[in-house]
Amino acid sequence: MVVLTKEGVMKRVTLLIGLCFWLYGGQANAVYVTGDDLAIACLSESPQKILSCIHYVAGVIDYHTMMQSLGTTPAVDFCLPKSLPIEQAALSVVDYLRKSPQHASFIAAPAVMMALQEVYPCKPILPRKRKKKSGK
């Protein structure tokens, strides 16, 4: 697990917010990115929109990682392999959005978390087996 400093998190959040305003600036009425908005960006032929999709997914992952590092267990938890490219995580989200149209008009962030949980669930922590004490 990557541990982020407070300054690093703040820089990423500021960058993500600025990027969202810049990329989605044309949608003056939109208060949030919907599942449909994200799917359209991810499946676009525009490199700029594809990058916005990847960065949106990265932002959700960053937030999730930050919450884990603070000791808060998110309600929808996922465990990504350390070597997973962000593009692969974004593709997993696109696949999930395609087969889950109920997310089309709702905020995309929960759908991203649900998609990643489906593909990369955390392994349950099993209790350790206790050694039996000898009765001698």
ABEGO torsion letter per residue (X at the ends): XBBBBAAAAAAAAAAAAAAAAAAAAABAABABBBAAAAAAAAABABAAAAAAAAAAAAAAAAAAAAAAAAGBBBABBBBBBAABBAAAAAAAAAAAAAABAAAAABBAAAAAAAAAAAABBBBBBBBBBBBBBBAX
